């Protein structure tokens, strides 16, 4: 089967442009891929066009608008999800118009589709009493319990994303005053986050418990499972 212009652009977008030119993370690429898979599903189910038959000639602003409505009506997607899917399509068509100048006008119309405004709820937070109860849950008489408490407090004190916590290595800790943790976020951007004295003390105990201060352990994952591998997202979720 002859490749369509859409298929070529989509393959290059995911395998070359995002990782090679934009240098985005693996998780971001997966998120983009999942959004585009959902768009392909819409084209097949709602528009009657199989993925292998989609071309830029059969695709424009009207189909993108219908896709957004389909997400909300059929898939019960939230405004956040709807806007994220639109952001992915904006990124794709911004790339595609440079590869196929003939779709420039239609791409501009797609790029002009606005994001939907959403109500900003007041962010709920835990009281000091609730935090105290939360941090009392691990059994600190055991090595595992002290690890779980150190993990939870590190998440709270640094505001780290789960992936940032997973990626932490022993060498990312500076426990001499002033104590700092270096987090590596999206796009490999690093930031140094000061930590409280209590967090510092918990981490010092945790490092000694697990011999992570020994020579040669500097590149070891800070928090790891029974196989001495960095935790996965489900592993962190299980602990929490």
N, C-alpha and C positions, 0 to 999 in steps of 0.2 A: 504494500500500500504506500502511495506517495505521501510524504510528510507534508502537513499543512504549515503555513507560516506561523499560525498560533502555536502548534506543537513545538516547532523549532525555538520560538521565542520563550516559551514556558520552560523548556529543558535548559536553555542557556541561562535563564533568569535564576533557576534554582541551583544549578551545578557550577556556574561560572561567576555570574554577576554578584550574587549575595555572598558566597564564601571568598571569592577572589578579589572583587573590586570593593565591596562594602565591608568585608572582613567581619561579618556578623557572626554571632555564636551559633553553635549547633542547635540549641534550643529554639533560637529565633527562626532558623531555617525550617525546623519542624513545624513551628507555628504557622509560618507562611504556607508551607506545603499543605497542612491540614485545611487552611482557609481556602486554598485553590482547589483542593479535592472536593470541598463542599460546593464550590461554584460549578465544577464539572458535573457533580450530581444534579444540581439544579438544571443545568442545560439539558441533561438527558431526561430527567423526570418531568420538568415543566415545559421546556421548549422543544422536546423531542429530537434533540441533536446529540448523537453519541460523541463522546470525547474525541475519538479519532477523526471525526468529521468537522470539528469546530475550526473555523477560519476567522480571520479578522473581518472578512466580508459579511459573516453571519453574526457578528458581535459588535455591539455598540452601547451607547448610553442607555437606551431603552431596556436592554437585557440586564444591565447592571442595576438599574432602578428596580426592575421586577425581582431580581435576586434579593435585594435588600428587603423588599416587601415580603417575599417568600420566607426569608429567615424569620421575620417577626410573626407572620401569620401562621405558617406551617410548622416551623421549628421552635416557636415560642422563645426566640432568642431575645436576650436583654439588649438594651440600648448600647451597653459597653461592647457586647459581642458584635452587634450590627456595625458599630463604628470601627472595630478592629478589622472585620472582614473588608470594609470599605478602604481602610488604610492600606491593606495588602494589595487590593486591586489598584489603588492609586499608585503604589510603588511599582507594580508590574507594568502598568500602562505608561508610566513615566520612563521606564526602561525601554519598553517595546517601541515607543514612538521614535527613539533614536536609532533603532535597528530597521524600522520600516517607516520612513518619513511619509509614506502615502496615507498612514492612519493618523497623522498628526492632528487633523481637525477633530476627528471622533475622539481621540485620546484627550484633547483639551476639554471636550464636553464632559467626559467621564471624570477628569480631574476637577471639574467644577462642581461635581455633586457634593453638597455640604455634609458635614457630620451632624448627627442629630444631637441637640442639646439634651442634657439629662439633669434631673434634680440631684443636687449634691447633699446627701444626708449627713447629719452630724455624726462624726466618727465616735463610736462607743469605745470606752476604755475601762480597764480594770482599776479598782480602787487599791490603795496600799494594803488594805486588809485582804482583798481577793488575791493580790499578788503573793502575799505571805502564805495564804492557804495553798496556792498553786505550787510554790517552791518548797512546801513541806511534804509534798507527795513522794519524791524519791527517798528511798531508804538509804540514808547516808552512812549506815553502818557497813554497807557493802561497797565494793569497788565499782560495781555496775551502777549503783544508786548515785555515787559521787560523780560518776561520768555523766549520768542523765541530768543531774542538777547543773553541772558545769555547762553542758550543752544548752539547756533551757535558759540559763542566766546569760550566756554569751549571745544567744539570739535576742533576748530582751534588751541587753545593754547596748549592743551594736546596731540594732535595727537591720541586721543582715537578712538578705533573701536566703531561702533554703539552699539554692545552688551555691551561693557565696559561702555558706557554712560548710557545705560538702567539700568545696574546693580548698578550704583552709588547710595549710600545712604548718608544722611546728615552727618553721622559720618565719611564718607570718606574724608570730607573737613577739612583742617586745615587753617583757615583764619588769625590766628596770624602770625606775621613775624617769619621765612620765610613761606609764604603761599604755601601750597602743597595739591595736590589731589592724593589720593591713588586709582589706577586703578587695577581691578582684571581681568587678561587676560586669555588666553587659559591655561588649566591645573591648574586653580586657582592660577596662579603665579601673585604676586602683585608687583607693581612698584610705587614709589613715584615720582610724576611729579611736579616740581616747576611751579607756574603760575605767570603771569605778574600782576603788580599792578592794571591795568585797569580791568583785569579779576576778581581779588579779589574784587574790588569795585562793579562790576556788580553782583557778586554772593552774596555779603553782602546785597545789595538792594533787590535782588530776595528772599533771605531767610526771610528778614523782611516783604516783601510784602505778603508772603504766610505763615507767622507764623511758619516757620520751625525751628526757634530758641527756640520755646516753649519746656518745659520739656516733655519728652515722644515722641518727634518726631525724635530722633536721628537715628532710624532704618527706617525712612520713605524714600521712593524713592526720590532722589533729584529732578528729573523731572517726573511729573506725569500727567495723563489725568483727565477728568472731573469726573471719577469714583474713583479718588485718588489712582489709580493703576499705576505702572510703565509703561511708554510708550512701545508700541510694535515697531518693526521695521517699519511697514507701517505708524505708527503715526509719527515717526521721519522723515520718507521720506516725508510725507505730509507737515510738517512744513518747511523742507528744500526746 
